[in-house]
Amino acid sequence: MTRILQITCSPRGRESHSTSLSDGVVDLLFKAYPDATLACHDLCDPACEPIDATYATHLVAGRDESDPMSGALERSAAAISQLMSADIVVIGTPMHNFTVPSVLKGWIDLVVRVFHTFTLTPNGKVGLVSDRPVYIAIASGGVFHGKGANQPDFLTPYLTAVLGCIGLTSLHMLPLQGTATKLQEELAQQKRQLLDQAERIIGTQAGAVLWQQPDTATVLH
């Protein structure tokens, strides 16, 4: 059974472009994996609380974590468990001021945790999370990538670096751009193109999974 984790973080909820695009990706995943299960986590409902002093203290290398967990430590353990149990992750995020919104940064601060999702070595940090596909549906009011780009992009390099730090390197960025200026017809066409791109990637990955499962090999004939 394929387990999908969907993370959304737009304050506009179901009306947001990033949530709508991430929903489209989830729909495609269910077509490829009919027996899949879905866990949804809206970081704005309620808003993700910031880390606290106890959590910050426990981030110090070598800190004994035998104390009872509370506050951010407890939220961190739950978020890491949810991430670890997912086979595929779908993140829907707007671009706020050239980078990720604060609630997504808060979630990242909970799951990127030394000795839990990465470890320290003489050569730098090494991820402890096994790699899995991560689809990142991005909505931006401006244009930050490709033809006509006219603003900085600190979102995609940041997510690439921070998720790569814990072992997630199979990232698929799906940027829906110009939401503040383009007509709805243009945005709808752009969304269809992004979902077509996602469908090709999902189809390739689902095919690879089928080849690895002898009991479903007949599907390929």
C-alpha positions as CSV (number, residue, x, y, z in Angstrom):
1,M,0.0,0.0,0.0
2,T,1.3,3.4,-1.0
3,R,1.1,6.1,1.7
4,I,0.9,9.7,0.5
5,L,1.6,12.7,2.8
6,Q,0.2,16.0,1.6
7,I,1.5,19.2,3.2
8,T,-0.3,22.4,2.4
9,C,0.5,25.9,3.8
10,S,-1.5,28.6,2.1
11,P,-3.5,30.9,4.3
12,R,-6.1,30.9,1.4
13,G,-7.0,27.3,2.1
14,R,-8.8,25.4,-0.6
15,E,-9.0,28.5,-2.8
16,S,-5.2,28.8,-3.2
17,H,-3.4,28.0,-6.4
18,S,-0.7,25.9,-4.6
19,T,-3.3,23.8,-2.8
20,S,-5.3,23.2,-6.0
21,L,-2.2,22.2,-7.9
22,S,-1.1,19.9,-5.1
23,D,-4.6,18.4,-5.0
24,G,-4.2,17.7,-8.8
25,V,-0.9,15.8,-8.1
26,V,-2.6,13.8,-5.4
27,D,-5.4,12.8,-7.8
28,L,-2.8,11.6,-10.3
29,L,-1.1,9.6,-7.6
30,F,-4.4,7.8,-6.8
31,K,-4.8,6.9,-10.4
32,A,-1.3,5.4,-10.4
33,Y,-1.7,3.8,-7.0
34,P,-5.4,2.9,-6.5
35,D,-4.8,1.4,-3.1
36,A,-3.0,4.4,-1.7
37,T,-3.8,6.1,1.6
38,L,-3.6,9.9,2.1
39,A,-2.6,11.9,5.2
40,C,-3.3,15.6,4.9
41,H,-1.6,18.2,7.0
42,D,-2.6,21.9,6.6
43,L,0.1,23.9,8.4
44,C,-2.3,26.9,8.7
45,D,-5.0,25.0,10.5
46,P,-4.0,25.7,13.2
47,A,-0.9,27.7,12.4
48,C,2.3,25.8,13.0
49,E,3.7,27.1,16.3
50,P,7.4,28.2,16.4
51,I,10.0,26.1,18.2
52,D,10.4,26.8,21.9
53,A,13.4,27.1,24.2
54,T,13.4,23.4,25.3
55,Y,13.5,22.3,21.6
56,A,16.3,24.7,20.8
57,T,18.3,23.4,23.8
58,H,17.9,19.8,22.6
59,L,19.3,20.7,19.3
60,V,22.7,21.2,20.9
61,A,24.9,18.3,19.9
62,G,25.1,15.6,22.6
63,R,22.1,16.7,24.5
64,D,20.5,13.9,26.5
65,E,16.9,13.5,25.3
66,S,15.7,11.3,28.2
67,D,13.5,14.1,29.5
68,P,9.7,13.8,28.9
69,M,8.8,15.4,25.6
70,S,6.5,18.4,25.5
71,G,5.8,21.4,23.3
72,A,7.9,21.6,20.1
73,L,9.7,18.4,20.9
74,E,6.5,16.5,20.9
75,R,5.3,18.2,17.6
76,S,8.7,17.4,16.1
77,A,8.4,13.7,16.9
78,A,4.9,13.5,15.4
79,A,6.0,15.4,12.3
80,I,9.1,13.2,11.8
81,S,7.0,10.0,12.3
82,Q,4.5,11.2,9.7
83,L,7.2,12.0,7.2
84,M,9.0,8.7,7.8
85,S,5.9,6.7,7.2
86,A,5.1,8.3,3.9
87,D,6.1,6.7,0.6
88,I,5.4,9.9,-1.4
89,V,5.3,13.5,-0.2
90,V,3.3,16.3,-1.9
91,I,3.9,19.8,-0.7
92,G,1.7,22.7,-1.8
93,T,3.3,26.1,-1.1
94,P,3.0,29.7,-2.1
95,M,6.1,31.8,-2.6
96,H,6.2,34.6,0.1
97,N,8.7,37.3,-0.4
98,F,10.9,35.2,-2.7
99,T,11.0,32.1,-0.3
100,V,8.8,29.7,1.7
101,P,6.0,30.9,4.0
102,S,6.7,31.0,7.7
103,V,4.5,28.0,8.5
104,L,6.4,25.8,6.1
105,K,9.7,27.0,7.6
106,G,8.2,26.1,11.0
107,W,7.4,22.6,9.8
108,I,10.9,22.2,8.3
109,D,12.4,23.3,11.6
110,L,10.6,20.4,13.3
111,V,11.5,17.7,10.8
112,V,15.1,18.7,10.1
113,R,16.5,17.6,13.5
114,V,19.9,16.4,14.4
115,F,20.3,12.7,15.3
116,H,16.7,12.1,14.1
117,T,16.7,13.0,10.4
118,F,20.3,13.8,9.9
119,T,23.6,13.2,11.6
120,L,26.9,15.0,11.9
121,T,30.1,13.7,10.4
122,P,33.6,15.2,9.8
123,N,32.5,15.7,6.2
124,G,29.3,17.5,7.0
125,K,25.6,16.5,7.6
126,V,24.3,13.2,6.4
127,G,20.6,12.5,6.0
128,L,18.9,9.7,7.8
129,V,15.6,9.7,5.8
130,S,15.5,7.2,3.0
131,D,14.8,9.0,-0.3
132,R,11.3,9.1,-1.8
133,P,9.5,11.2,-4.4
134,V,8.6,14.7,-3.2
135,Y,6.3,16.8,-5.5
136,I,6.4,20.5,-4.7
137,A,3.5,22.5,-6.1
138,I,4.5,26.2,-6.0
139,A,2.3,29.2,-6.6
140,S,4.0,32.6,-7.2
141,G,2.4,35.9,-7.9
142,G,5.5,36.8,-10.0
143,V,7.8,35.0,-12.4
144,F,11.0,33.5,-10.9
145,H,11.9,30.8,-13.3
146,G,12.3,30.4,-17.1
147,K,11.3,32.9,-19.7
148,G,10.3,36.3,-18.3
149,A,11.7,35.7,-14.9
150,N,11.9,39.0,-13.1
151,Q,12.4,38.3,-9.4
152,P,14.8,36.3,-7.2
153,D,14.1,32.7,-6.2
154,F,15.2,31.6,-2.7
155,L,12.5,29.0,-2.4
156,T,13.6,26.2,-4.7
157,P,17.3,26.3,-3.8
158,Y,16.4,26.4,-0.1
159,L,14.0,23.4,-0.3
160,T,16.6,21.5,-2.4
161,A,19.3,22.1,0.2
162,V,17.3,21.6,3.4
163,L,15.4,18.5,2.2
164,G,18.5,17.1,0.7
165,C,20.2,17.6,4.1
166,I,17.9,14.9,5.6
167,G,18.1,12.6,2.5
168,L,15.2,13.7,0.3
169,T,16.8,14.4,-3.1
170,S,14.1,13.2,-5.5
171,L,12.4,16.6,-5.7
172,H,10.0,17.5,-8.5
173,M,9.3,21.3,-8.6
174,L,6.0,22.3,-10.3
175,P,5.9,26.2,-10.4
176,L,2.7,27.9,-11.3
177,Q,3.9,31.5,-11.9
178,G,2.3,34.9,-12.5
179,T,-0.8,34.2,-10.4
180,A,-1.1,38.0,-9.6
181,T,-1.1,39.1,-13.2
182,K,-2.1,36.4,-15.6
183,L,-5.6,35.7,-16.8
184,Q,-7.4,32.6,-15.4
185,E,-7.3,30.9,-18.8
186,E,-3.5,31.3,-18.9
187,L,-3.2,29.9,-15.4
188,A,-5.5,27.0,-16.2
189,Q,-3.3,26.2,-19.2
190,Q,-0.1,26.4,-17.2
191,K,-1.6,24.2,-14.5
192,R,-2.6,21.6,-17.1
193,Q,1.0,21.6,-18.4
194,L,2.4,21.1,-14.9
195,L,0.0,18.3,-14.2
196,D,0.9,16.7,-17.5
197,Q,4.6,16.9,-16.4
198,A,3.8,15.4,-13.0
199,E,1.7,12.6,-14.7
200,R,4.7,11.6,-16.8
201,I,7.0,11.4,-13.8
202,I,4.4,9.5,-11.7
203,G,3.8,7.1,-14.6
204,T,7.6,6.4,-14.9
205,Q,7.9,5.8,-11.2
206,A,4.8,3.7,-10.9
207,G,6.1,1.5,-13.8
208,A,9.4,1.1,-11.9
209,V,7.5,-0.1,-8.8
210,L,5.5,-2.6,-10.9
211,W,8.7,-4.1,-12.3
212,Q,9.9,-4.6,-8.7
213,Q,6.8,-6.5,-7.7
214,P,6.5,-10.0,-9.3
215,D,2.9,-10.5,-8.1
216,T,1.8,-7.5,-10.3
217,A,4.1,-8.2,-13.2
218,T,1.1,-9.3,-15.4
219,V,0.0,-5.7,-15.5
220,L,3.0,-5.0,-17.8
221,H,2.1,-7.5,-20.4
